[in-house]
Structure formats: C-alpha cells, structure tokens
Amino acid sequence: MKVLKYPKKEFWQKLTVRPETQKISLQETVRKIFEEVKNSGDEALKKYTLEFDHVALSGIQVSEEELKEAETLISTELKQAILQARSNIEKFHLSQKEAVQPVETQAGVKCWRESRAIEKVGLYIPGGTAPLFSTVLMLAVPAKIAGCKQIVLCTPPNKNGKIHPAILFAAQTTGISEIYKVGGIQSIAALTLGTETIPSVYKIFGPGNQYVTAAKQYAQEFKVNIDLPAGPSEVLVIADPQANPGFLAADLLSQAEHGVDSQVILLTTDESVLERTLAEIKAQLKVLPRKEIAEKALENSRAIVLSDVNECIEFSNLYAPEHLILAVKNAKTYIPEIENAGSVFLGNYSCESAGDYASGTNHTLPTNGYARNYSGVSLDSFIKKITFQELTREGLKNIGKTIELMAEAEHLHAHKNAVTIRLIEG
C-alpha cells in the first residue's frame, strides 16, 4: 500500500482516483452478440457458451434432477448457514415495506402512492473464481418479498456444464426454479431479448465483469432497466487509536482478495495504528489462498494519516466508498456527517463480511464513486411507485381556478377546458 501522511486538501481529489484498468471497446462485440441472440436464440447461446466458457451445452435450463442433486453436494453446516443468512436478509428487507398513506392536500383532493412489483426480473450470478451464491440471496429474497411474478436466474456453467451446488441450493431456498446455464454477454442478451428457452425481463440485476457490465448498459437501449453501475469492489476504513490493527488488516484484505482491480483505503489519525496494520497485512497475506490477487490490489491501495476523525470523514465523503468501516470510539456519533457511502459498518466488531453475507443488509452496492448518487439494492429496487388521486366536485372547485390560470399561462387551453367544462356542467 502507498503510505501518505497528512496530505494537503488540494491533493485529496487525486487520491480518490480508482485504479486505472485497460479500456477495452466492447460495444461492437456486445452489439454483435445481441444481434445473433435476437436472430438465432438458443443456438447463439450454445455457440457463445462453447466459445467463451468451453462448454458444449446439451440443455440450457437446470433440470429438477440437478436441483435435487445439489442438495446432496453441500454440507449440512453450509445449508444451515445459507438458511440463517436468508432469514436475516428477509427480516431486514421486510422492514422496508411501506404502508399506503393517503394525504388530503386540500379539502376534496386526496393523493396517495402505492407500490407495484416489477413483474419480470433477471438475476445474473457470477460463477468464475468465486461462485457468489450469497448474491442469489441478496437479489432473490427482496424480489420475492416485492412480489415479482417471474424471477429468472442466469449463471455460467463450469467446465463440466454444471452450476455450483451452493448457487442452486440458495436459489431453491428462495423459491427460484427458472435457472439457466448461461453467462457473459449472451446471458444478458437473452434476458433482454428472450429466446426459445429464456424469457425476456423488464429489469436485470447482479454483478459481473466488464463484459457483463457493458452488456447491461447496452440492454437499456431495449428499454430494459438495470440495478446500478457495477465496478470493482472497494472498502474505506477509518481508524483511531483504539482500533485493533489485526481487525483492520483483515477487513482491508477481505476486499483486496476480490480482484486485482479492487481498491482498499485506510484512513487513520494514529501513525502507530498505521504501522501495526501494515505489519498485520503482511502477516495475514502469507496464509491467504488468494494471496496473489490481494497483493495486486494492494499495489493500487493507500494508507493515509489525517489529523482527526472529522477530517477522515470529509475525505471519505469525497471518495464515496462502496463499504465504509468506522473503527473509532463512539462511532455512532459520526453518522450525521456521513454523506456518501454504499453501506456503513460501525465499531470494531462490525466487519464488512457481515454485510456481505448474513447481517441482513444488501451487498449489491454502488462502486467507483457512484455512492454519491446511487443507493444499494433494496426492496425498492424491485418495485415501482404509482401515484393516485381522487377529486370530489368540491375538491375540483377548490383548486380549479389555480389549474385554469396555470394552464392558460402555459398556452395549454385544452388543459384549462378540462377543468372549466366540469365546473360549468357539474
């Protein structure tokens, strides 16, 4: 990690820059695959699965036999862990349901808003070096609570044409049965356009590599919505003298192991904490199976000493991290100062891994500074809001003159007449 001590504020903006990755123009590739999926359907999916994943698929949909087999391939302990995580995620997302609250804005004028589920949603679950079965829970649970009528899951197969059993078990526990062995650009094209086997959807969720991200962005040209901009994972940790360097190192490494393009930031008010944390990182790295990945991520990461916690939070708001850990005394007192963050973890025992798996909050969060203007996935991500209004004759009389004056001033006389005719003839 690059170490900086008390950098001047005029240099902070440069310090918030994420690692630069090679920009690959994917637009033409995405367009070509979408076009082929549109014209050839399932055959195009099989072609590109063979080309990119080196798997010759005989069938695209996961069978009932495969779902049953998955239950026998994971341990009882892991099953129980998945069920406990699902329970906590359900509790948290159920709390986000809103009651209908009619408001009488004026006598005889009543307005309210109601939620409706997005009818058809697609969930993309990465399967590469880290099969993210936890993401199944994070997306499927709120989709079910919202009442989505059709939930379609796509995930790439392994070299044997199989889906990781934990992904299948997690899907089953949430009631998802439409699961397809397709990944990459071709899966997003299928969810967007539909094929003989895979239905089209109205909104696509889930993380992915740059190919999946580019495909999701292109899907919007077909009036299919997406959850949020995706990018490499990141964490920013703020620590004062009472922080535990071993804990800090573990939190930083937990994000560094995601990928070589991940970034971790340590902000501390204590130089001794910085030095001890760096030593802990070195020690903990030695036993990590994904050591090489984490080491690469650390090359593009920073440890910074600042004057006080308030200054650290000011820097954090500028950075707008996906995950923010406040390993400081009386962490809750700083909550009002936090403006930009995807998810916040308070105190020494609130490790970021808790949010990734089982505390209940959603781990699908804005990265790359998008926490300035995006929220993480929630129950609201799977619903749309419809406003309603009901006016009595008296209510229209009460606001009729206002509507007429405003419509006439905008030269929209038919709008004015829609009021006038009711007031005259009513």
N, C-alpha and C positions, 0 to 999 in steps of 0.2 A: 504494500500500500504506500502511496505517496503521502508523506507527512508534511503538514503545513502548520505553522504556529502564528496565531494572531494576524491572519491576512487582513489587509485593509478592505473596507466595504466596496471600494470601487473595483476590486478584483473578484468579488463574490460571484458575479454573473458568469464569469469564465469557469469558475469552479463547479457550477451546476450542470455543465455540459455532460451529456451521457457519452459512453464510448462510441466512437465512430465505426460503423460497420460498412463493409463494401456495398455500395449501392448497386443492386442488380436490377436492370429493367425487366420487369416481369409482365408488363402489360400485354405484349404480343402473345406470350406463352399462355397467359390466362385467357385472353380472348379466343385463341385457337382451341383450347380445351373446352371452353364453354360452348363454342360453336359445334364441336364434334359431339359433345354430350347431347346438345339440342337435336342434332340430326341422327345420331346413332344410339342414343340411350344407353342401355345396359352394356352393349358391346364396347362402347367407348370406355366405360368404367372398367371393364375387364382388361382392355388394352392398356390403359394407363396404370392400372394396378400391377400388371406384369412388367411394364417398363420402369416404373419408379420403385415399387416395393418388391419386385422379383417374385411375385406370387401369381400362379395361374389359378384363378377362382373358378370353381365349378358352380357355386351358388353365391349370391351376394348377401342374402339375408341370413342372419344367425338362426339356426334351427332350434326347435324345442329340445332336441336331444343334446345340443351343445349347451343350452342353458342349464339343463339338468346336470350335465357332466361338470360344469363349472363349480357347482356346489360341493362336489367331492374333491376338488383340486386345491381348495384353500383351507387353511386350518380353522378349527373351531374358534381359536383365540382371535384370528383376524376377522372372522364373521361377526363375533361379538363386538369388536372394536368398530366395525363399519356400522353396525346397528346402533351403538351408543352415539356415534358421530351423527348419524341420521336423525336420531331423536333430538339432539341439541339443535341441529340446524332447523328442524321442524318447529321447535319451540320459538326460536328467535324469529323466523320468518312468519309464523302465525301471528306474532305480536304486531306485525306490520299491516295487518288488515284494517281497513278504515270503515267506520260506520257512515252511512249516508246522513248528511247534516243539512236539511233544508234551511234556507235563510230567506226571510221576508225582507227584501231590500227596500220595499215601500208597501204601504197598505195595498193588498190585492196583487202584489208582484212577488212571486215565490220562485227562487232559484236553488238548484242543488246539482251535485255531481255524483255519478255512480261509476264503479269500476266494472270493466268487462275484460275477460281473459283474451289474450291473443290466441285465436283458435288453433293455429298450426305453428309449432316451433321446431327448429332443428338444433340439436346439440352436437358439437364437434368435440371429441375427446382424443387428445394426442396419445399415441401408443409407443413412441420411439424408445429412447434410453430410459425414460421414466413414465410408465403407463399410469396416467393420472386418474385412477378410479375415484379419488376424492372429488375430482371435478364433476363426476357423474352426480354425486350427492348435492354439490353446490348449485347445480343447474336444474336437476330433475326435481328436487324437493320443492323449491319455490314455484316451478312450473305446475306441479300437481296441486299445490295449495291455491294457486291463482285460478285453476280450473281449465287449463289449456286442454282442448279436446283431443289433439293429436300431438304426441311428442315423439320425434324421430331422432334416433341416435346414430351417428356415423363415427367410426374409428378404424384406423388402418390395421390390417392383419399382420401377424408375424410371418416369419419365413415359411411356416408350416400351414399358413392360411387360417390360423386360429386367432381369436381375440383373448387377451389376458383374462383369466377366470375372475379376478377381482373386479374388473370392469363389468363383466356380465353379472356377477353376484350383486354388485352395487346397483346396477340397473334394475334387476329383479326386485330388490328390496324397496325400490321407489315406484314399482308398478310399470316399468317401461318394458315393452316386448318388441317394439319395432327397432331392431338393431341391425346395422348393415356394416359389412366388412369393406369399407371404402374410406380412404383417407385423402389428404392432399387437395390440390385444386379441383380434382374430379369430383370429390365428395361435396364440395361447396357448390359446384355447378349442378350436381344432381339435386341438392336441396333447394336450389334456386329455380331450376327449370323443370324438375321432375323427370323421371324415366319410367320404363315399364314397371320397375320394382320399387323405386324410391319416390315417394310423393314430394311435391314441392311444398315449401312452407312460407310463412309470412315474415319470420324473423329467425336469424341464426346466431347462436351463442357459442362461446368456447374459445380457448387459446389455441395457438398454433405457430408454426414457423413463418418465415417471411412469405412463403408460397401461399399458405392458408390465409395469412393476413391480406395479401394482395387480392386473393380470390374473394374474400369477404367484402373488400372495398368495391370490387367490380360488381358484386351481387346487388349493390344498392342501385345500380343503373337499371335493374329489372324490378324496382320498387319492392325489393326485399330488404328489410331493416337488419341491422346488426347490433350487438350488445354495446361494444365500446372499442376504441382503438387499442390494439394489443402491442406489446413490446416486451423486451427482456425484463426479467424480474429484478426488483431492487428493494433495499432497505436503508433507512437512515436511523442511526441510534444516537440519542443524546444521553450523555452520562456525566454525573457529578462525582465527587469524591467517595460517596457511599456505594457506588455501583460495584458489582462483582466482575472483575476482568474476565474470569472464566466464562461467566454467562454472556458477557458482551461478545467475546470471541466466537462462542457457539452460535449466537444469533447472526453475526456477520457471515460466518461460514455457511449457515443454513441457506442463505440466499446466494452466496457465491457459487455453491455447488449446482445451482440450477442450470447455468450455461456459461460459456466463455464470454458472452456479451452482457452478462449480469453486472450490476454495479452495487457496491456497498459503501456507505459513508458513516464514519464515526466522528461525532462532534463531542468534545469534552471540555470541561472547564479545568481539568487537572492533568498536568503533564505526566504525573506518576501513573494515573489510570491509563493514559495512552500507552506508555512504555510497557506496562504489565499486560495490557490487552494484546499488543503486538507479539509479546512473548508467548501468550496463550494461543494465539492464532498459529504460530509456528509449531507449537507442540501438538495442537489438535489436528493440524493438517496431516501429520505423519500417519495417522490411522484412518483417514477418510478414503473410502473406496473411489470416490470421485475427486481425488486429490488434484489431478492434472487440470480438470475443469475449473476447480475452485482457484487454483494458482493463477490461471489465465485471467479469471475475473478480477482477482485482487490486483493485477497489474494496472487495471483501469479504475481502481478504487482509491479512496482518500481517507486519511485520518487527520482531523483538524482540531487545533486547540483554539478556543474562543474565550472571551472574558467572563461571561456568565451565562446562565441558562436562558435568559431572555434573548440574548444575542444568538444563541444556538437555535432558538425557535424562529427568530427572524430569518436566519439562513435557511432553515427547514422550509418555511413558507415560500421562500424563493425557489427552492429546489422542487417542492411539491412531490414528495416521495409516495410510492405505492404503499409501503409499510413504514410507519414511524413508531419507534420504541422510545419511551421516556423512562430511562433508568435513572431517575432522580428522586430526591427526597420530596415528599408531598406532591407527587406527580399530578394529582387531580387539580391542584390549584392553577395549573398552566393550561387547562383545557380551553378556557375562553380565548387564549392567544393563538390557538391553532386554527389557521385559515385553510391551508391546502395540504391534504393527505388522503390517501385512499382508505386506510384503516390504522387505528392508533392503539398501541399496547402500553398500558400504564403500570410502572413499577418493575421491580427486579424479577418477579415471577411470571410476568405476562409475556412469555416467549412468543415470537411470531409464528412458530409452528402450531401453537394452539389455534390461531385463526385459520391456518392452512388446512387444519383437519377437523377439529372437534369442538371448539368452544361454542359454535353456533353462528358466528358471523360468516359472511360470504367471502371466499378468497379470490373471486373474479373481480379484479380491481384495475383502475386506470394506472398506466405506467408512463414513463418518458415525459413527465411533467403534465400529463393530462388531468391529474388530480386538481389542477386549477379550475377546470370547467366540466369535469365528469364525476359522477358518483360510481361506486362499485355496483355490481349486480345485486338486486334486491327483489322483493316481491313486485315492486312497481315496474321492474324491467319486463315482466311477463303480462302486464295488463295495460290497458289504455283507459283513459278517463273520458266519459261522455257527460256533457252538461245538459241540464234540463231546465225549462222554465214554464211556468203556468201563470197566466194573467187572467184575472176576472175583468168584467166590464169596468168596474170601479178602478181596478188597477191600471187599465189602459188609459182611463180618463186622467189618472194622477200623473202619468208620465207622457201622455200623448203629445202635449204641446212641446215638450222638450224634444221628442223624436222628430216632430214636424219641422221645428226650427233648424235642427241639426241637418236633417236630410235636405231641406231647401238650400241651406248654406253650402252644401256639397253638390248642388245641382242634380240631385237624385230624386226627381219628383215622383217617380213611381213608388219609391220608398215612403215618401210623405203620404201619398194617396192610400197606401195600405193601412195607415192609421186613420186618416181622415174619413175614409169610407165606413169604417167601423164605428167611429164616433157619431157620424151623421145617421147611419142606418140602424145602429144598435139601439 
